[in-house]
Amino acid sequence: EQQMRVITTHINADFDGMASMIAAQKLYPDALLVFPGSQEKTLRDFISQTLLYKYDFLKAKQVAISEIEMLIVVDTRSSSRIGSLAACLKNPRLQVHLYDHHPKSDGDLQGDLEIIRDVGSTTTLMTQLLRDKKIDISEEEATIFGLGIYEDTGSLTYLTTCPDDLRAAAWLLEKGAKLDVISQFVSHDLTSKQVSYLNDLLTSANQITIQDLPIVIATLSIGEYVDDFSLIVKRLMTMENLDTLFTLVSMGGRTYLIARSRVPDVNVGVI
């Protein structure tokens, strides 16, 4: 009888999470691709415009969670970030395989197999595995994997970028990755509305020092929910060259905390 295997990533999935899922399915061809929750807007657009029928992405509620025998988690190790799929962690004999590039934190899942590397994106690590195992990829897959790497490394410019990210990107180009498609979806242009929110955040930003570390806190209150607000937060960090930023945004009557850190001393995932 076939073992039920599920490949998943974190809720509010981004290109790195999705690309890593698709790469993982080349290592586990019989596994199901399951999003545990929502996806970022640019990713939703990409799936609806480009990937419509190529991949069978399922939602957690379409899967018999109590029957999962192997859970393959990419781009996160936190049980709190895999949504309702976390219920399968109670399954007897469950095997967990983890592929991630984030620093260790408390509450991380324990994997029967753990492939963790300090690289700029999880897709880099997955690409290296496919290359080492001589698993062939199509031009379209090369483009998807390129999206994951370019998005998570700010098109190979973030300080977290390492030589392996560039090597992986170079190999994907050799395999036919299309940079015009990548730049279309990993756009760095903010809309005029996003720019005005960015200015408001800048105005409110306040730096405090905690245990010798500079922490910037910015707040904003707006009437409606803004998709992809994390893009604005990312841009603020880059513009002001901040190490750690906590943004509190009230949108449509709910408060969201978006935090980013580039230093190992501040693990925003745990906080």
Secondary structure, 3 states (H helix, E strand, C coil): CCCCEEEECCCCECHHHHHHHHHHHHHCCCCEEEECCCECHHHHHHHHHHCCCCCCEEEHHHCCHHHCCEEEEECCCEHHHCHHHHHHHHCCCCEEEEEECCCCCCCECCCCEEEECCCCCHHHHHHHHHHHCCCCCCHHHHHHHHHHHHHHCCCCCCCCCCHHHHHHHHHHHHCCCCHHHHHHHCCCCCCHHHHHHHHHHHHHCEEEEECCEEEEEEEEEECCCCCCHHHHHHHHHHHHCCCEEEEEEEECCEEEEEEEECCCCCCCCCC
